[in-house]
Amino acid sequence: MKSKRVLVFGTFDGLHDGHLFFLRSAKAKGTHLIVAVARDAHVKILKDKRPVMSEQKRLESVKNLKSVDEASLCDEQLGGYGIIEATKPDLIVLGHDQRALEQDLVRWMSEAHQYLPISRLKKVPVVRSIEL
């Protein structure tokens, strides 16, 4: 299989099953998974709250996952997307709740940047087993 680089974005503040499913699903769309971890300042602006874990701790947690091939912090400037130019992905995969990010990526690409395909993952309901 030809190498296919997949880029995802996220806060990843306390990794949970939803994050792990998202990352595994994104990895399945390519051969090399790159994760861009949100900066603390960006989380404060976008989610109107501070992350529980620092950006460095969140980055280290993501780097230690088996499905992740490469991880780094997002750009210092919100909406800059230098990480795209640095990592040269073939595909960007977004979660079901990243509509605003998708709109901003399309805006950025339309400003004379290269267009990259974007794939959105659907929300999958969590099924819990019932003990009898």
Beta strands, then each sheet from edge to edge (+ up, - down):
strand 1: 5-10
strand 2: 32-37
strand 3: 70-73
strand 4: 91-94
strand 5: 118-120
sheet 1: 3+ 2+ 1+ 4+ 5+
end
